[in-house]
């Protein structure tokens, strides 16, 4: 395990899982949210994002935290291990609510509220994003070590190695 992606719905706990995995493995951790978002709540260009992601992918070892479906195929091609946090919507909504007001390593600002558009994205994730994510894992994940966790308890059990 040298090149890892952690994917799943917002609020699933990808960043928390990624930090704990980093602490256990010593692999460098990169947050896609930290790359994409600027402190003033704007974003960088897609071209700049793709260039930064390319620099990370060329490194020998990494954990990349974030779903970002537009770039998932390239990350999946480059990794050797995938952790997919495939949790129910209610779990993800609770996770997103719990982090409101918290300083987070993976974001350049503190969320003051659970934005309605973001909440709806989480609610819609199983319909709009999850099928594509699972299809890519099925089609492109054959030579990868793929772990799909359906509950926080399953992820916690894995991390207790």
Secondary structure, DSSP 8 states (H G I E B T S, - for coil): --EEEEEE-TTS-HHHHHHHHHHHH---EEEHHHHHB-TTS-B--HHHHHHHHHHHHTSSSEEEE---GGGHHHHHHH-SEEEEE---HHHHHHHHHHTTT---TT-SS---S--HHHHHHHHHHHHHTHHHHHHHHHHH-TTSEEEEESSHHHHHHHHT-
